[in-house]
Amino acid sequence: MKSLSQSLPAALPDLPARSAPWSNIVAVAGVVLKELYRRKDFYVLFVLTALITLVMGSVSIFNQSNVVRYLKEICLFLIWAASLVITITTTARQLPAERESRTLFPLLAKPVSRGEVVLGKFFGCWLAAGVCLVVFYLFFGLVAAAKEHELPVLHYFQAVTLHWFMLGVVCAMTLLGSLVFAAPSSNNTITLVVTVGILLVGRHLKKVALRLGEPGQSILSGIYYAVPHLELFDVRMLIVHNWGLIRWEIWAAALLYACVYAGIFLTAACLLFRRKPIY
């Protein structure tokens, strides 16, 4: 099986000496997308999706609305867990694999700048995460619609876009981690722990800080305002309980919030990668 690192030199064969930066970014992102189809992650995606579908299919033996909602919540939890694992592991191996195989030398000689490599990797991994989400939510939505006889398209649209932009923040954070931590395994573990920690306790940090004395209160409050609050993008209950739509201005503000944090992490990754030796 041909790896991404082996295909990178051939993926950009005809770039001119002064090709547009966006063309370079798109070319690198396209190679990352192709990697998703060649690796086992893609097949795991279909297996997990099939399992979710089977779980939803078992609802008919209960024939109770509260059980349907309970199973919908389980399925959505599996979607979130699987998408986080696939996103983090796919992103964490990008730059370390290129450094180890030394394919960055011919890639940068195309020429492609280091910033374009980072952005190309980001957009490729983010689009790959989007493909995963579309497949997951498509199967989930169709089976749920078959059981509940309705398909709230706008609700799913808001949930998927918020989820995808949240994964964009995670992608950017993982790319930055791949330049900080020595091995992809440590980056995977630390990024996953930090992400899950923010999702579980991020909203409670301010309450805990108010109960502490100084300097603990100031330190924890600073962490509360500094970290990206990924829990804001978790709108699973919107789908589970068929609640009303989120106000569109709030939805747009949440997407902008994710773009700001992703931009901060990407800027830091680009600056760090420019100074980092590749040999």
Secondary structure as a PSIPRED ss2 file (coil, helix, strand):
# PSIPRED VFORMAT (PSIPRED V4.0)

   1 M C   1.000  0.000  0.000
   2 K C   1.000  0.000  0.000
   3 S C   1.000  0.000  0.000
   4 L H   0.000  1.000  0.000
   5 S H   0.000  1.000  0.000
   6 Q H   0.000  1.000  0.000
   7 S H   0.000  1.000  0.000
   8 L H   0.000  1.000  0.000
   9 P H   0.000  1.000  0.000
  10 A H   0.000  1.000  0.000
  11 A H   0.000  1.000  0.000
  12 L C   1.000  0.000  0.000
  13 P C   1.000  0.000  0.000
  14 D C   1.000  0.000  0.000
  15 L C   1.000  0.000  0.000
  16 P C   1.000  0.000  0.000
  17 A C   1.000  0.000  0.000
  18 R C   1.000  0.000  0.000
  19 S C   1.000  0.000  0.000
  20 A C   1.000  0.000  0.000
  21 P H   0.000  1.000  0.000
  22 W H   0.000  1.000  0.000
  23 S H   0.000  1.000  0.000
  24 N H   0.000  1.000  0.000
  25 I H   0.000  1.000  0.000
  26 V H   0.000  1.000  0.000
  27 A H   0.000  1.000  0.000
  28 V H   0.000  1.000  0.000
  29 A H   0.000  1.000  0.000
  30 G H   0.000  1.000  0.000
  31 V H   0.000  1.000  0.000
  32 V H   0.000  1.000  0.000
  33 L H   0.000  1.000  0.000
  34 K H   0.000  1.000  0.000
  35 E H   0.000  1.000  0.000
  36 L H   0.000  1.000  0.000
  37 Y H   0.000  1.000  0.000
  38 R H   0.000  1.000  0.000
  39 R C   1.000  0.000  0.000
  40 K H   0.000  1.000  0.000
  41 D H   0.000  1.000  0.000
  42 F H   0.000  1.000  0.000
  43 Y H   0.000  1.000  0.000
  44 V H   0.000  1.000  0.000
  45 L H   0.000  1.000  0.000
  46 F H   0.000  1.000  0.000
  47 V H   0.000  1.000  0.000
  48 L H   0.000  1.000  0.000
  49 T H   0.000  1.000  0.000
  50 A H   0.000  1.000  0.000
  51 L H   0.000  1.000  0.000
  52 I H   0.000  1.000  0.000
  53 T H   0.000  1.000  0.000
  54 L H   0.000  1.000  0.000
  55 V H   0.000  1.000  0.000
  56 M H   0.000  1.000  0.000
  57 G H   0.000  1.000  0.000
  58 S H   0.000  1.000  0.000
  59 V H   0.000  1.000  0.000
  60 S H   0.000  1.000  0.000
  61 I H   0.000  1.000  0.000
  62 F C   1.000  0.000  0.000
  63 N C   1.000  0.000  0.000
  64 Q C   1.000  0.000  0.000
  65 S H   0.000  1.000  0.000
  66 N H   0.000  1.000  0.000
  67 V H   0.000  1.000  0.000
  68 V H   0.000  1.000  0.000
  69 R H   0.000  1.000  0.000
  70 Y H   0.000  1.000  0.000
  71 L H   0.000  1.000  0.000
  72 K H   0.000  1.000  0.000
  73 E H   0.000  1.000  0.000
  74 I H   0.000  1.000  0.000
  75 C H   0.000  1.000  0.000
  76 L H   0.000  1.000  0.000
  77 F H   0.000  1.000  0.000
  78 L H   0.000  1.000  0.000
  79 I H   0.000  1.000  0.000
  80 W H   0.000  1.000  0.000
  81 A H   0.000  1.000  0.000
  82 A H   0.000  1.000  0.000
  83 S H   0.000  1.000  0.000
  84 L H   0.000  1.000  0.000
  85 V H   0.000  1.000  0.000
  86 I H   0.000  1.000  0.000
  87 T H   0.000  1.000  0.000
  88 I H   0.000  1.000  0.000
  89 T H   0.000  1.000  0.000
  90 T H   0.000  1.000  0.000
  91 T H   0.000  1.000  0.000
  92 A H   0.000  1.000  0.000
  93 R C   1.000  0.000  0.000
  94 Q H   0.000  1.000  0.000
  95 L H   0.000  1.000  0.000
  96 P H   0.000  1.000  0.000
  97 A H   0.000  1.000  0.000
  98 E H   0.000  1.000  0.000
  99 R H   0.000  1.000  0.000
 100 E H   0.000  1.000  0.000
 101 S H   0.000  1.000  0.000
 102 R C   1.000  0.000  0.000
 103 T C   1.000  0.000  0.000
 104 L H   0.000  1.000  0.000
 105 F H   0.000  1.000  0.000
 106 P H   0.000  1.000  0.000
 107 L H   0.000  1.000  0.000
 108 L H   0.000  1.000  0.000
 109 A C   1.000  0.000  0.000
 110 K C   1.000  0.000  0.000
 111 P C   1.000  0.000  0.000
 112 V C   1.000  0.000  0.000
 113 S C   1.000  0.000  0.000
 114 R H   0.000  1.000  0.000
 115 G H   0.000  1.000  0.000
 116 E H   0.000  1.000  0.000
 117 V H   0.000  1.000  0.000
 118 V H   0.000  1.000  0.000
 119 L H   0.000  1.000  0.000
 120 G H   0.000  1.000  0.000
 121 K H   0.000  1.000  0.000
 122 F H   0.000  1.000  0.000
 123 F H   0.000  1.000  0.000
 124 G H   0.000  1.000  0.000
 125 C H   0.000  1.000  0.000
 126 W H   0.000  1.000  0.000
 127 L H   0.000  1.000  0.000
 128 A H   0.000  1.000  0.000
 129 A H   0.000  1.000  0.000
 130 G H   0.000  1.000  0.000
 131 V H   0.000  1.000  0.000
 132 C H   0.000  1.000  0.000
 133 L H   0.000  1.000  0.000
 134 V H   0.000  1.000  0.000
 135 V H   0.000  1.000  0.000
 136 F H   0.000  1.000  0.000
 137 Y H   0.000  1.000  0.000
 138 L H   0.000  1.000  0.000
 139 F H   0.000  1.000  0.000
 140 F H   0.000  1.000  0.000
 141 G H   0.000  1.000  0.000
 142 L H   0.000  1.000  0.000
 143 V H   0.000  1.000  0.000
 144 A H   0.000  1.000  0.000
 145 A H   0.000  1.000  0.000
 146 A H   0.000  1.000  0.000
 147 K H   0.000  1.000  0.000
 148 E H   0.000  1.000  0.000
 149 H C   1.000  0.000  0.000
 150 E C   1.000  0.000  0.000
 151 L C   1.000  0.000  0.000
 152 P C   1.000  0.000  0.000
 153 V H   0.000  1.000  0.000
 154 L H   0.000  1.000  0.000
 155 H H   0.000  1.000  0.000
 156 Y H   0.000  1.000  0.000
 157 F H   0.000  1.000  0.000
 158 Q H   0.000  1.000  0.000
 159 A H   0.000  1.000  0.000
 160 V H   0.000  1.000  0.000
 161 T H   0.000  1.000  0.000
 162 L H   0.000  1.000  0.000
 163 H H   0.000  1.000  0.000
 164 W H   0.000  1.000  0.000
 165 F H   0.000  1.000  0.000
 166 M H   0.000  1.000  0.000
 167 L H   0.000  1.000  0.000
 168 G H   0.000  1.000  0.000
 169 V H   0.000  1.000  0.000
 170 V H   0.000  1.000  0.000
 171 C H   0.000  1.000  0.000
 172 A H   0.000  1.000  0.000
 173 M H   0.000  1.000  0.000
 174 T H   0.000  1.000  0.000
 175 L H   0.000  1.000  0.000
 176 L H   0.000  1.000  0.000
 177 G H   0.000  1.000  0.000
 178 S H   0.000  1.000  0.000
 179 L H   0.000  1.000  0.000
 180 V H   0.000  1.000  0.000
 181 F C   1.000  0.000  0.000
 182 A C   1.000  0.000  0.000
 183 A C   1.000  0.000  0.000
 184 P H   0.000  1.000  0.000
 185 S H   0.000  1.000  0.000
 186 S H   0.000  1.000  0.000
 187 N H   0.000  1.000  0.000
 188 N H   0.000  1.000  0.000
 189 T H   0.000  1.000  0.000
 190 I H   0.000  1.000  0.000
 191 T H   0.000  1.000  0.000
 192 L H   0.000  1.000  0.000
 193 V H   0.000  1.000  0.000
 194 V H   0.000  1.000  0.000
 195 T H   0.000  1.000  0.000
 196 V H   0.000  1.000  0.000
 197 G H   0.000  1.000  0.000
 198 I H   0.000  1.000  0.000
 199 L H   0.000  1.000  0.000
 200 L H   0.000  1.000  0.000
 201 V H   0.000  1.000  0.000
 202 G H   0.000  1.000  0.000
 203 R H   0.000  1.000  0.000
 204 H H   0.000  1.000  0.000
 205 L H   0.000  1.000  0.000
 206 K H   0.000  1.000  0.000
 207 K H   0.000  1.000  0.000
 208 V H   0.000  1.000  0.000
 209 A H   0.000  1.000  0.000
 210 L H   0.000  1.000  0.000
 211 R C   1.000  0.000  0.000
 212 L C   1.000  0.000  0.000
 213 G C   1.000  0.000  0.000
 214 E C   1.000  0.000  0.000
 215 P C   1.000  0.000  0.000
 216 G H   0.000  1.000  0.000
 217 Q H   0.000  1.000  0.000
 218 S H   0.000  1.000  0.000
 219 I H   0.000  1.000  0.000
 220 L H   0.000  1.000  0.000
 221 S H   0.000  1.000  0.000
 222 G H   0.000  1.000  0.000
 223 I H   0.000  1.000  0.000
 224 Y H   0.000  1.000  0.000
 225 Y H   0.000  1.000  0.000
 226 A H   0.000  1.000  0.000
 227 V C   1.000  0.000  0.000
 228 P C   1.000  0.000  0.000
 229 H C   1.000  0.000  0.000
 230 L H   0.000  1.000  0.000
 231 E H   0.000  1.000  0.000
 232 L H   0.000  1.000  0.000
 233 F H   0.000  1.000  0.000
 234 D C   1.000  0.000  0.000
 235 V C   1.000  0.000  0.000
 236 R H   0.000  1.000  0.000
 237 M H   0.000  1.000  0.000
 238 L H   0.000  1.000  0.000
 239 I H   0.000  1.000  0.000
 240 V H   0.000  1.000  0.000
 241 H C   1.000  0.000  0.000
 242 N C   1.000  0.000  0.000
 243 W C   1.000  0.000  0.000
 244 G C   1.000  0.000  0.000
 245 L C   1.000  0.000  0.000
 246 I C   1.000  0.000  0.000
 247 R C   1.000  0.000  0.000
 248 W H   0.000  1.000  0.000
 249 E H   0.000  1.000  0.000
 250 I H   0.000  1.000  0.000
 251 W H   0.000  1.000  0.000
 252 A H   0.000  1.000  0.000
 253 A H   0.000  1.000  0.000
 254 A H   0.000  1.000  0.000
 255 L H   0.000  1.000  0.000
 256 L H   0.000  1.000  0.000
 257 Y H   0.000  1.000  0.000
 258 A H   0.000  1.000  0.000
 259 C H   0.000  1.000  0.000
 260 V H   0.000  1.000  0.000
 261 Y H   0.000  1.000  0.000
 262 A H   0.000  1.000  0.000
 263 G H   0.000  1.000  0.000
 264 I H   0.000  1.000  0.000
 265 F H   0.000  1.000  0.000
 266 L H   0.000  1.000  0.000
 267 T H   0.000  1.000  0.000
 268 A H   0.000  1.000  0.000
 269 A H   0.000  1.000  0.000
 270 C H   0.000  1.000  0.000
 271 L H   0.000  1.000  0.000
 272 L H   0.000  1.000  0.000
 273 F H   0.000  1.000  0.000
 274 R H   0.000  1.000  0.000
 275 R H   0.000  1.000  0.000
 276 K C   1.000  0.000  0.000
 277 P C   1.000  0.000  0.000
 278 I C   1.000  0.000  0.000
 279 Y C   1.000  0.000  0.000
